[in-house]
Amino acid sequence: MSTGLLAEAFPEAVVEEGFGPVTVDVDRADWVAAATRARDDLGCRFFDFLSAVEEPDGFRLVCHLAALVPFSHLVLRTAVPSTDPVVRSLAEVYAGAAWHERETAEMFGIGFLSASGEPLDRPGLLLPPGFEGHPLRKDFALEPRLDRPWPGDKEPRA
């Protein structure tokens, strides 16, 4: 992807070109518009994945997109503050994003909004009903295995 095309498609964004895929950081308010521009203007019609990374001041939502002809990658990112962890859903742009958003909501506690601004109430994917907490957050305490030892674990010799 050319730098000029990216600068034209994302005039307010921070574009990083390095050894890996091109990375574009956009404002949270421009998240869906940036994904739409990537699909329509840059040819990134292939949605690969969406997830999050916890940072000291909140979360970084990460979406990997690809253009197949000519083949190129694009990593689209946005900052989501921990005080208000909600962002508009990309499912209206990429239908495959819905599954990834459900997983990210369950594991990180980031909420996703519909195009009208309503919270999306989707069932969880990985955790049992009634589970409390978000396991991929740094403040989630992992309970030690007290009831039985880990399989293959050896007792230390005295």
C-alpha positions in Angstrom: 0.0 0.0 0.0 1.4 3.4 -0.9 2.0 6.0 1.7 0.1 8.6 -0.4 -3.0 6.4 -0.6 -2.9 5.8 3.1 -2.5 9.5 3.9 -5.4 10.3 1.6 -7.6 7.6 3.1 -6.7 8.4 6.7 -5.9 12.1 6.9 -6.3 12.4 10.7 -4.6 9.1 11.6 -1.1 8.1 12.6 0.3 5.8 9.9 3.4 3.6 10.7 5.2 1.8 7.9 8.0 -0.5 9.0 9.1 -4.1 8.4 5.6 -5.6 9.0 2.2 -4.6 7.9 1.2 -1.0 7.7 -0.3 0.1 11.0 -2.9 2.9 11.2 -4.0 4.4 14.5 -7.4 6.1 14.4 -9.5 7.9 16.9 -12.2 5.8 18.5 -14.9 8.0 16.9 -13.4 7.2 13.4 -13.1 3.4 14.0 -16.0 2.3 11.7 -15.3 5.0 9.1 -11.7 3.9 8.9 -12.6 0.3 8.4 -15.1 1.3 5.8 -12.5 3.3 3.9 -10.0 0.5 4.2 -12.6 -1.9 2.6 -13.9 0.5 -0.1 -10.9 2.7 -1.0 -7.9 0.4 -0.2 -9.4 -2.9 -1.3 -9.1 -4.5 2.2 -12.0 -6.9 1.7 -10.6 -9.7 3.8 -11.2 -9.5 7.5 -8.6 -11.6 9.5 -9.1 -10.9 13.2 -10.0 -8.4 15.9 -8.7 -8.4 19.4 -7.5 -6.1 22.2 -4.4 -5.4 24.2 -4.5 -4.0 27.7 -2.3 -0.9 28.1 -1.7 1.2 31.3 -4.4 3.8 30.4 -6.9 1.5 28.8 -7.0 -0.9 25.8 -5.8 -0.9 22.2 -8.3 -2.5 19.9 -6.5 -4.2 17.0 -8.0 -5.3 13.6 -6.0 -7.0 10.9 -7.3 -6.5 7.3 -5.9 -7.6 4.0 -6.2 -6.8 0.3 -5.9 -9.8 -1.8 -5.2 -8.2 -5.2 -2.5 -6.9 -5.0 -1.8 -8.6 -1.7 -1.1 -6.3 1.2 -1.8 -6.1 5.0 -3.3 -3.4 7.1 -3.5 -3.3 10.9 -6.1 -0.8 12.1 -5.9 0.2 15.8 -7.8 2.5 18.1 -7.4 3.4 21.8 -10.3 2.6 24.1 -10.1 4.2 27.6 -10.7 1.9 30.6 -13.1 4.5 32.0 -15.4 4.1 29.1 -14.6 0.8 27.3 -17.1 0.9 24.4 -16.7 1.3 20.7 -18.9 0.9 17.6 -19.1 -2.5 16.1 -17.4 -3.4 12.8 -19.9 -6.1 12.1 -21.8 -3.7 9.7 -18.6 -3.4 7.6 -17.2 -6.9 8.1 -19.7 -9.6 9.1 -17.0 -11.8 10.4 -16.1 -9.2 13.0 -19.2 -10.1 15.2 -17.6 -13.3 16.5 -14.3 -11.6 17.3 -16.1 -8.8 19.1 -18.1 -11.3 21.2 -14.8 -12.9 22.3 -13.2 -9.5 23.0 -16.2 -8.3 25.0 -16.1 -11.5 27.1 -12.3 -11.6 27.6 -11.6 -7.9 28.0 -14.9 -6.3 29.0 -15.0 -3.9 26.0 -18.5 -3.1 24.9 -19.6 -2.8 21.3 -22.4 -0.6 20.0 -24.7 -1.0 17.1 -24.9 1.6 14.3 -27.7 3.4 16.2 -25.5 3.6 19.4 -27.3 0.8 21.3 -25.2 -1.7 23.3 -25.0 -5.1 21.6 -26.1 -7.8 23.9 -24.5 -10.9 22.5 -24.1 -14.3 24.3 -20.6 -15.3 25.4 -18.5 -17.8 23.6 -15.9 -19.2 25.9 -16.9 -18.8 29.5 -19.6 -20.7 31.4 -22.8 -18.9 32.2 -22.5 -16.8 35.4 -18.7 -16.4 35.1 -17.7 -13.1 36.7 -14.7 -11.1 35.4 -12.7 -10.7 32.3 -9.8 -13.3 32.2 -7.5 -11.4 29.8 -7.4 -8.2 31.9 -4.3 -7.8 34.0 -6.3 -7.2 37.2 -8.0 -10.6 36.9 -6.7 -12.9 39.6 -6.0 -16.5 38.6 -7.0 -18.9 41.3 -4.3 -21.4 42.1 -5.2 -25.0 41.6 -5.8 -26.1 45.2 -8.2 -29.1 44.7 -5.9 -31.2 42.5 -2.4 -31.0 41.2 -1.6 -30.1 37.6 -1.2 -33.3 35.5 2.4 -34.2 35.1 3.5 -32.0 37.9 6.3 -33.6 40.1 6.7 -33.1 43.7 10.1 -31.6 44.6 12.6 -33.9 46.4 13.5 -33.0 49.9 
